[in-house]
Amino acid sequence: MRLTVCPRWPLIAAGLAGVAAFPVDAAAQVEAGHLAAANAPSMLDLFWQAGWIVKAVIIGLLLASVWSWAIIIDKWFLYTRTRRQLDRFEKTFWSGTSLEELYRSLADKMPTGMGALFVSAMHEWKRSYERGASSQIGLQTRIDKVLDVSLSREAERLERRLMFLATVGSAAPFIGLFGTVVGIMTSFQAIAGSKSTNLAVVAPGIAEALLATALGLLAAIPATIFYNKLSSDVSKITTRLEAFADEFSAILSRQIDERNKPRDAG
């Protein structure tokens, strides 16, 4: 009996050998990937390996981010507290309490918000009458001026340090980009010095550069989002203060008319 050899058997055998070897190669590649991930530098390592310019950029962006979050938290609580104060004052003001009684309760407390507007206008009103103001138009003009000044002070108090958020939101990405450019330049210098394009030579500088970019975005994104949110809150609070100033000016104008009626009749 004659045995014949199939001409395709060497190909089949080679394929089976490759299949058998594939799990071993895949396992080796997975193990190598795990070892590379374990040996990858941390964020702190990238910082210490960076040049002094990139380090200065990273430190500056971290400080800007921390200060931005401090402002955000402070303003969040301030605006929440201010809205509650406005609600309480409006409830007391429109409850029928006399202006004199409300003025005496607030005059010695350094009030803010609507209370500050009320006290400043009442103080001018009472002082003018104590000195015997004869011009009704002049008194009304002075009261309006006092309300405008108090309103400007309250708006300035609410908006204080918000411009820092706007500055961080607009400038931080460019500062991070500056650190990126410097890091890439360092990488090219390392390539030129070692005369090698090996990835191990290029990777550290690129990683440092990308770290600066990431920190720039990390500082800019929350600053921009909360600047828009807090600016909207300031606008709403200021609108309420302006509405109260107009209403209170009208109330004092009626009070001036009533006090001047006997004088005009005489």
C-alpha positions, 0 to 999 in steps of 0.5 A, a space after each residue: 500500500 502506497 502512502 501519498 503526502 498531501 501537498 497542502 500539509 506543510 501549509 496546514 502545519 505552519 498555520 497550526 503552529 502559528 495558532 498555537 504560538 498566538 496565545 503565547 505572543 498575545 500574553 507576552 504583549 499584554 504583560 509588556 503593556 502592564 509593565 509599561 503602564 506600571 512604569 509610566 511616570 505619574 503627574 508628580 514625576 512629570 512635574 519634577 522632570 519638567 524644566 523650570 519654565 514649565 514648572 512655573 507655568 504649572 504652579 501658576 495654573 494650579 494657584 489660579 485654579 485654587 483661587 478661582 474655586 475659592 472665589 466661586 465658593 465664596 460668591 455662591 454662598 454670598 449670593 445665596 445669603 443676599 437673596 435671602 436677605 432681600 426676601 426678608 427685607 421685602 417681607 418686612 418692608 411691605 408688611 406695614 411697618 412704619 418707615 421710622 421704626 424700620 429705620 431705627 432698627 437698621 440704622 446701627 447695623 451696617 445693613 447690606 442690599 436693600 437695607 443699605 439703600 433704605 438706610 442711606 435714603 432715609 438718612 438723607 431724608 431725615 437730615 434734610 428735614 431736620 435742617 429745614 429743606 425748603 426745596 422739594 425738587 432739591 430734596 428729591 434729587 439728593 435722595 435719588 443721588 444717594 440711592 444711586 451711590 448706594 446701588 453702585 456700592 452694592 453692585 461693586 461689593 457683589 461683583 468684586 473679584 469676579 473679573 479674576 474668573 474672567 481673566 483666568 477663563 480667557 488667559 489660562 488656556 494660552 498660558 498652558 499653551 505656552 508651557 506646551 510650546 516650551 515642553 515641545 521645544 525641550 523634546 526637540 532639543 533632547 532629540 538633537 542632543 541624543 541624535 536619536 528619534 527613539 520614543 523614550 527620548 521624545 515622550 517625557 518632554 511631550 508628556 510635560 507639555 500636555 500636562 501644562 495644556 491640561 492644567 490650563 484647561 482645568 483652570 479655564 473651564 470652571 472659571 468661565 462657566 461660573 463667571 457666566 453663572 455668577 454674573 447672571 446672579 449679580 445681574 438679577 440681584 442688581 435688578 431687584 435693588 434697582 426696582 426697590 430704589 425706584 419704588 422707595 424713591 416714589 414713596 419718599 416723593 409722596 412723603 415729601 408732597 404730604 409734608 409740604 402741603 400745609 406749607 404750600 397752603 399757608 
